[in-house]
Amino acid sequence: MISIVVITYNRSELLKRTLISILDQSFTDFEIILVDDGSTDNTFEMIESLNDKRIRYLNQGRIGNLSKLRNIGILKSEKDFIAFCDDDDLWDKDKLKVQIKSAETRDFVCSNAKVIDINDKEIKEKYFDDINNSFEITYDFLLSNGNCILTSSCLIRRELLINNDLFFDEIKFTNFCEDFELFIRISKHSNIYFEDRNLILKRAHESVSGGLDNNIKMLKASIDILNTYKHNSALEKKYRNKATVGILGYKMLLVKFGFKKSIYTGLKRIFILLFYLFNPLNFIIFVRKKFLPKLS
């Protein structure tokens, strides 16, 4: 019935918690396709210790391309539906049971999540705390509101992906925004049902330097998405308005944690690209006067 694709790399302890939360599902008709990106820790030994035939372990060697690894999982799947789970997230025991019911008349379902820390302690009741009801996500909604879909919460009919050649982009979006970019393309073929229930536990990691570096890469990938879909007027308006808030927030974070000048320069380039993308002249003038001289 369901193939669950999990990508991992050197996270055996967290991965074990993740796999147990999947194996303990009240709905039991599934397989786990565990795609290992060349782990050098004790991941393989941990998998063997679980001794569960529902786990299909594929060690690909080091690839470092999340999109390619997920596509491997999709192509290896043999069930009617495909689910994804990050190797540090957890599932509510009824996650699959609830979603397979919703998927009887739908091709793509997802859900909200509770946010936990590295020790499984709750730090936020709802990941998307501004969503208060279940609804159908459309193409226009995704473009005008941004990504409200957590990959670990997804359950997708396999034939929707295969028949429409809907795979993760292995060239342009390898490790950042790869899920959002795919969801946008999927939404052209099918609405996406968002169930406002916390069916997964999304793990948040505390890493100031790593987090900022990843956010910079995320911004670069976001610019590529903006460039691809810039003809959409709702998307243009949303990111014009949020660009100023973004540069203010990153400037304050960088100052607070004392990061070096090169990061300022990288951020400056990103936001210049963002502003030039839609040519919002007033914002460019504002940012140059207020911020860019101070960052150079």
N, C-alpha and C positions, 0 to 999 in steps of 0.2 A: 504493500500500500504506500509506504513513505520511505524515501531515501534521505538520510540526514547527512549533509556534507559538513565536515569539520576540518578546518585547516589548522595546523599547529607547527610550532618551531620552538624547541627548548623551553617548554612550559609544563613539564610533566606533573608537577604538583597541582597547579591550577587545572590542567587538563583532566586530571583524575576526578576532581570535583565535578567538572562539567560533564564528563562521560557518565558518572554515577547518576547525576540528575536526569540524564536522558534515559539511561537503562532502567530507571525506576518509574518511568511513565506508566500511567494507568492504561493508556492505549499501547498495545504491544506489537502491532504488526508493522515493524520497521527494520531497516538496516542502517548502520552507521558507516559512512565512507570516510575514513580518517586519512586525510592526505597530509603526509609529513614532509615539510620543506627541508629535509636533511638534518633533523635534530641530532645533536651530539651529546645530549644528556641521557637519562635512563628512560626515555619515552617508550621505547620498544619493550623493555622489561616490565614497565608499568602496565602496558596493554596486555601482555601475556598473563600478568597476575590477575587481571580482571576475568580472564577465562570465559569470555562471552562470544559465542559464534556470530552474534549480530554485528560485531565490529569487523569491518574489512579494512585492513591496514595497508596503505600504499606509501612507501617511502620513495620520493621522487629525486632525492639528492637536493642539493641547495639550488633553488631557482630564484627565490626572492621576488616573485611576481604573484601577488595575491590573486589577481584576476585570472591568470593562467592556471593557478592551482585550483581555484573554484570551478573553472571550466572543466578541468580534469575530473573533478567530482561529479559534475553534471553529466558528462559523457559516460562515466562509469555507472551511473545510477540505472536501476532496473525496475523501479517502482512507478506508480501512477503520479505521485507527488514528490516534490523536492523541498526539503527544509534546510536551512543553514543555521549553524551555531558557532559563534566565536569561541575559541578555546579557553576563554576565561569567564564566559557567561554561564548562568545557571537557568534551568527551566523549572517552572511550576509543574508539579506532578501531573496535572490535568491539561497541560498545554496542548498536546496533540489531540486529546479527546475533544476538547472544545473546538479546536480549529478544523478538524476533519468534519465535524458537523456543519460548521459554517461553510466549508468548501464543497458541500454537496451541490450547491447551486452557484458556486463562484470558482474562478480560476486562480485567484491570488488573495490571500488573507494575511493580515499582520496584526500586531497588538501593541499596547503600551507596555511599560516596564517599571519595575522598582529599581532604584539605583543602590548598589552596595559598594563597600570598600573592599580592600584586599583581604580583610578578615571576615567577610560576609555580613558585616554590620550595615544596617540600612542607613543611608545618608540622605535619601530623597524618596518621598512616597511615590511620585510619578515622574518618569523621565520627561514626558510631554505634559507638563502641568497646566498648559493653556488649552488642552483638549479635554472636553467634558462629556463627550458622547461618541457613540460609534457612528461611522459614516463611510460613504464611498469616496475614495480618493480618485480624482480625475487628472488628466494630463494638465489642464489649466491650473488646477489647484496646486499641483506639485511645483509648477513653474512660478506661481505667484506667491507661494508660502514657504518654499524650501522643502528640504527632506524631512518628512515626519515618519519615516519607515526605518525601523531597526532591523538589520539583516538577520539577527538571531531570532527575530519574531516571525519571520516569513514562512509561509507554506504556499507553494506555487505548483500548479498543475504542470507536469513535465511536458506534455504535448504543446502547451502554450509557448514554452521556451524553444523546444526543438523545431516545431512546425514553422515558427516565425524567425528562426535563426537569431534568437535573443540570448546572447552570451556576454560575459563580461569583456570589456575592451582591454585586450592584452598589450596594446601599443601606447595609447594615449593616457589611459587611466589604469595604471598598474596597481597602485597601492593606496591611492587617496581619491575619494569621491567616486570610486569605481562602482559602488553599489547605487548611489544616487543617479549616476548617469544611466545605468541599466534600468532602474525603476522608471525613469522618464520615458525610455523607449518602450518598456512594457506597457506603460499607461496609455500609449497610443493604440494598443490592441485590446486592452482590458482594463476596466476599473479595478481598483484595489480596495478591498474591504478592510477598514481599520476598526478593530474591536477595542473599545476603551476598557480593557482589563489588563492587569499586570500579570501577563502569562510568562514573562521572563524576568530574570534578575540581571541587570546590566552592571558590569563591574567598572568602577572608576579607579584609575591609578593616579597616585600622587607623584608627579615628576615635572618639576617646573621647567627645567631646561629642555628635556625631551618633549614635554607637552608643547612648549613654544615652537620648537623646531618643527614638530609635526603640524602645528597649526599654520605655520608659514607654508609648508608644502601643501596643506589643505587649501590654503588661499590660492596658490598657483593653480591647483586643479580646478578650483571653483571658477577662476578666470576662464579656463578652457571651456567649462560648461556654459558660462555666460556668453562667451564668444560664439558657441555653437547655437545657442537658443536666443540670441540677442534680438531677434525679430519680434519676440513676444513682448508686447507693451507692458503687461502686468509684471513680468520679471524685471524689465528695465526700471520701472518705478520703484519696486521693492529695493533693489540694490543701490540705486541712486540715494535713497533715503538712509540706508543703513551704512553706507561707506564712511560717512563722517564719524558715526558712532564707533565704527571699527577701528579707525586709525587712532582715535582718542583712547580707546580701551587698551590697545596694544602698546601705545606710547607709555601709558601709566604703568602697565605691567613690566615693561622693560626697564623703566626708571626704578621701579620698586626693587627689582631683583638684580640691578646693576649689571645688565648684560652689555657686551662690548659694542663698539661703534659699527662693526660689520653687520650686526643684526639690524641696527637702525637702517643701514643702507639697503639691506634686502627688503625690509618692510616698505621703505620709501618707494622702491621700484615697483613692488606689488601694487601699492595703492595708486601710483601714477598710471600703471597699466589699467587698473580698474576704472579710474576716472576717464581715461582716454577711450576706453571701450565704448562708452555711450556718449562721449563728448559733452558731459555736463559742465559747460564752461564756468558757471558760477562756483561750482564746487572746487574745480581746479584752482581757480584764483584764491578761493578761501583757504584751501589747504596749503598752497604755496606761501601765502602770507603768514599764516598762523603756525604752521608746523614744519614744513620742509627746511627752512633755513636753520631751524634749531636741531634738525636731525642730521644735517650735513657736516 
